């Protein structure tokens, strides 16, 4: 009983303080998601234009959540979550969106965001089922997604000296 209470308290406290969790649903790789802890579960919004993707997170399924330390970035605790999709217009959805809206950074449409989320996005609630304080061994790092934003060549050795020289001339 004590271990179960300790596990629940650890999950809640770590997840509440961390702004980012790693979630693996039915997709093969875990994904970093921003979230808000509210009334015993993590709320996430996504799968719409300009929002985070939620691959493999299906209503009624389970997901593995790994919580990182906000200070150091290391893994603190892992827990299994029941995934619940909140239907727009319900009281639970309204409460979730009110919490998420306050934490959404850099929203292009802060005033109309709830209406856009209702039309184009999914709001999910990840409710802890069980926790483990034993974390998996290894890095669990996934191969980076393909991107056009890559560095093809190393920085020239003389570049830092050239930049420093320019600052001296200006100053």
C-alpha positions as CSV (number, residue, x, y, z in Angstrom):
1,X,0.0,0.0,0.0
2,X,2.8,2.4,0.9
3,X,4.7,1.7,-2.3
4,X,1.5,2.4,-4.4
5,X,0.9,5.7,-2.6
6,X,4.6,6.6,-3.0
7,X,4.4,5.7,-6.7
8,X,1.3,7.8,-7.2
9,X,2.7,10.8,-5.4
10,X,6.0,10.5,-7.4
11,X,4.1,10.4,-10.7
12,X,2.0,13.4,-9.9
13,X,4.7,15.6,-8.5
14,X,7.3,14.8,-11.2
15,X,4.7,15.2,-14.0
16,X,3.3,18.4,-12.6
17,X,6.7,20.0,-12.4
18,X,8.0,18.8,-15.8
19,X,6.7,20.8,-18.8
20,X,7.7,17.9,-21.2
21,X,7.0,14.2,-21.1
22,X,8.0,11.4,-23.5
23,X,5.0,9.4,-24.6
24,X,4.9,6.2,-26.6
25,X,1.5,4.9,-27.7
26,X,1.1,2.5,-30.5
27,X,3.8,4.2,-32.6
28,X,7.2,2.6,-32.4
29,X,9.1,5.6,-31.0
30,X,8.4,7.8,-28.0
31,X,7.6,11.5,-28.7
32,X,8.2,14.6,-26.6
33,X,5.0,16.3,-25.7
34,X,4.2,19.4,-23.7
35,X,1.4,18.9,-21.3
36,X,-0.5,20.2,-18.3
37,X,-1.2,18.2,-15.2
38,X,-4.8,18.7,-14.1
39,X,-7.1,16.7,-11.7
40,X,-5.0,13.5,-11.7
41,X,-3.9,13.3,-15.3
42,X,-1.8,14.8,-18.0
43,X,-3.6,16.8,-20.7
44,X,-2.1,17.1,-24.2
45,X,-3.5,18.8,-27.3
46,X,-2.3,18.2,-30.9
47,X,-2.8,16.6,-34.3
48,X,-3.9,19.9,-35.8
49,X,-2.2,22.6,-37.9
50,X,0.5,24.3,-35.8
51,X,0.2,21.9,-32.9
52,X,2.2,18.9,-31.8
53,X,1.6,15.6,-33.4
54,X,0.1,12.8,-31.3
55,X,1.1,9.6,-33.2
56,X,-0.1,6.3,-31.8
57,X,-2.2,7.8,-29.1
58,X,-5.7,6.3,-29.5
59,X,-8.7,6.7,-27.3
60,X,-9.1,3.7,-25.0
61,X,-5.6,2.4,-25.5
62,X,-2.6,2.7,-23.2
63,X,0.6,4.6,-23.5
64,X,4.0,4.6,-21.7
65,X,5.0,8.0,-20.3
66,X,8.5,8.8,-19.1
67,X,8.9,12.0,-17.1
68,X,12.1,14.0,-17.3
69,X,13.6,16.3,-14.7
70,X,13.0,20.0,-15.5
71,X,16.4,20.9,-14.0
72,X,18.7,18.3,-15.4
73,X,16.7,16.7,-18.2
74,X,17.2,13.1,-16.9
75,X,14.5,10.5,-16.5
76,X,12.7,10.6,-13.1
77,X,9.8,8.1,-13.4
78,X,7.9,6.1,-16.0
79,X,4.2,5.3,-15.8
80,X,1.5,3.5,-17.9
81,X,-1.4,5.8,-18.9
82,X,-4.9,5.1,-20.0
83,X,-5.6,7.4,-23.0
84,X,-9.0,9.2,-23.1
85,X,-10.0,11.6,-25.9
86,X,-12.1,14.4,-24.6
87,X,-15.1,15.3,-26.9
88,X,-15.3,19.0,-27.7
89,X,-18.1,20.9,-26.0
90,X,-18.3,18.7,-22.8
91,X,-17.6,20.1,-19.4
92,X,-14.5,18.0,-19.1
93,X,-13.2,19.3,-22.4
94,X,-13.9,22.9,-21.4
95,X,-12.0,22.5,-18.2
96,X,-9.0,20.9,-20.0
97,X,-8.9,23.6,-22.6
98,X,-8.9,26.3,-20.0
99,X,-5.8,24.7,-18.4
100,X,-4.1,24.0,-21.7
101,X,-4.7,27.5,-23.1
102,X,-2.9,29.1,-20.2
103,X,0.3,27.0,-20.9
104,X,0.3,27.2,-24.7
105,X,3.3,29.2,-25.7
106,X,3.6,31.3,-28.9
107,X,0.0,30.7,-30.0
108,X,-0.7,32.6,-33.2
109,X,-4.4,32.9,-32.4
110,X,-4.7,33.1,-28.6
111,X,-8.3,34.5,-28.8
112,X,-9.7,31.9,-31.2
113,X,-7.5,29.0,-30.0
114,X,-10.3,27.0,-28.2
115,X,-12.6,27.1,-31.2
116,X,-9.7,26.0,-33.5
117,X,-8.9,23.2,-31.1
118,X,-12.5,22.1,-31.2
119,X,-12.5,22.0,-35.0
120,X,-9.1,20.7,-35.9
121,X,-7.3,19.1,-32.9
122,X,-7.6,16.4,-30.3
123,X,-7.4,16.9,-26.6
124,X,-6.3,13.8,-24.7
125,X,-6.2,13.0,-21.0
126,X,-3.5,10.5,-19.9
127,X,-4.5,9.0,-16.6
128,X,-1.9,7.0,-14.6
129,X,-2.6,3.3,-14.2
130,X,0.6,2.1,-12.7
131,X,4.1,3.6,-12.1
132,X,7.6,2.2,-11.8
133,X,10.6,3.9,-10.3
134,X,12.9,1.5,-12.1
135,X,13.7,3.1,-15.4
136,X,14.9,1.2,-18.5
137,X,18.6,0.9,-19.1
138,X,20.2,2.7,-22.1
139,X,19.4,6.0,-23.7
140,X,16.2,5.2,-25.5
141,X,17.2,7.8,-28.1
142,X,15.5,7.6,-31.4
143,X,17.0,8.4,-34.7
144,X,16.3,12.0,-35.6
145,X,13.6,12.7,-38.1
146,X,14.7,13.8,-41.5
147,X,15.0,17.5,-41.8
148,X,16.3,20.1,-44.2
149,X,17.8,21.9,-41.2
150,X,21.2,20.2,-41.0
151,X,24.8,21.3,-40.9
152,X,26.7,19.7,-43.8
153,X,30.2,21.0,-42.9
154,X,32.0,21.8,-39.7
155,X,32.4,25.4,-38.7
156,X,35.7,26.8,-40.1
157,X,38.4,27.1,-37.4
158,X,39.0,30.8,-38.2
159,X,35.3,31.8,-37.8
160,X,35.3,32.5,-34.0
161,X,38.4,34.7,-34.5
162,X,36.8,36.7,-37.3
163,X,33.6,37.3,-35.3
164,X,35.6,38.4,-32.3
165,X,37.6,40.8,-34.4
166,X,34.4,42.4,-35.8
167,X,33.1,43.0,-32.3
168,X,36.3,44.7,-31.3
169,X,36.1,47.1,-34.3
170,X,32.4,48.0,-33.5
171,X,33.1,48.6,-29.8
